[in-house]
Amino acid sequence: MAGRKLTLGHSPDPDDAFMFYAMAANKLDTRGFEFTHILEDIQTLNERATRGELDVSAISIHAYAHVCDQYALLPSGASMGDGYGPMLVARTPLSPADIARRRIAVPGLMTSAFLALQLWLGRPACELNLKVVAFDRIFQTVREGDADVGLIIHEGQLTFANEGLVCCADLGAWWSRENGGLPLPLGGNVIHKRLPPAERREVSALLAQSIQYGLDHRDEAVAHALQFARDMGRELADRFVGMYVNHWTLDYGPRGRESIARFLNRAFEAGLIPRAPELEFVS
């Protein structure tokens, strides 16, 4: 196994940076693996996963339905919206009926945020007026009038008011109310099935150790994550990390797994994804 080189894709965002800090900063014994960190936005990572390009990658839970034949879920690395999540923002308050008629800027058609939006509105993509833009251009797109509503993910959930925008709906809060307090499953980490099962287990253990290291050495991990925090100081970045790197991230647990299954099953029943996959986790 010495010198085994693997590609590792994740988003250039504070929560992912926090998770992978120990691996990126050589704080762990990587057991002979050499990881090449590839930082790209989540929609790009989703698309690359459909082509099986990366060995290990962060992806949207929505995208897992499209790549489950190639990838298995790692039990660590989840981003769960526990009573909060992606938001719909606009220049003035809008009702759900208003939003359904307006042009909506979205950060990618394979993001979990977009799947949640379709479930919330009860409408598929073909019935919506959409503008797909990079997640970090959503605010600008709405402010400049190129879209009426923006579907925001990542740290935008904490900074939208600074942009002069108002929150019309919080999809994580909606999901929790509709599903007995379950968190909204947004992102996870997957590993390609071309790796032998023993190597998948080794990588899974390393990821869990990296997350635990960050939680145990929070100050230095947050300091590392700050370089990826757009328009956030340390306090706000620490708050954002706490929202998406927590006990759910160390392990989905039964309720986390139940929420993934429910999310994808409902999407399949609504005709929004090609299949409701059996959840295959690395043991």
HELIX and SHEET records of a PDB file:
HELIX    1   1 PRO A   14  MET A   19  1                                   6    
HELIX    2   2 TYR A   21  ALA A   24  1                                   4    
HELIX    3   3 ILE A   42  THR A   50  1                                   9    
HELIX    4   4 ILE A   61  VAL A   67  1                                   7    
HELIX    5   5 PRO A   96  ARG A  101  1                                   6    
HELIX    6   6 SER A  112  LEU A  121  1                                  10    
HELIX    7   7 ALA A  125  GLU A  127  5                                   3    
HELIX    8   8 PHE A  135  ARG A  137  5                                   3    
HELIX    9   9 ILE A  138  ARG A  143  1                                   6    
HELIX   10  10 GLY A  156  THR A  159  1                                   4    
HELIX   11  11 PHE A  160  GLU A  163  5                                   4    
HELIX   12  12 LEU A  171  GLU A  178  1                                   8    
HELIX   13  13 PRO A  197  ASP A  216  1                                  20    
HELIX   14  14 ARG A  218  ALA A  225  1                                   8    
HELIX   15  15 LEU A  226  PHE A  228  5                                   3    
HELIX   16  16 ARG A  234  TYR A  244  1                                  11    
HELIX   17  17 HIS A  247  LEU A  250  1                                   4    
HELIX   18  18 GLY A  253  GLU A  269  1                                  17    
SHEET    1   A 5 PHE A  33  LEU A  39  0                                        
SHEET    2   A 5 ARG A   4  HIS A  10  1                                        
SHEET    3   A 5 VAL A  56  SER A  60  1                                        
SHEET    4   A 5 LEU A 184  HIS A 192 -1                                        
SHEET    5   A 5 TYR A  71  LEU A  73 -1                                        
SHEET    1   B 5 PHE A  33  LEU A  39  0                                        
SHEET    2   B 5 ARG A   4  HIS A  10  1                                        
SHEET    3   B 5 VAL A  56  SER A  60  1                                        
SHEET    4   B 5 LEU A 184  HIS A 192 -1                                        
SHEET    5   B 5 SER A  79  GLY A  81 -1                                        
SHEET    1   C 5 ASN A 129  VAL A 132  0                                        
SHEET    2   C 5 ARG A 103  VAL A 106  1                                        
SHEET    3   C 5 VAL A 149  ILE A 152  1                                        
SHEET    4   C 5 MET A  87  ALA A  90 -1                                        
SHEET    5   C 5 VAL A 166  ASP A 170 -1                                        
END                                                                             
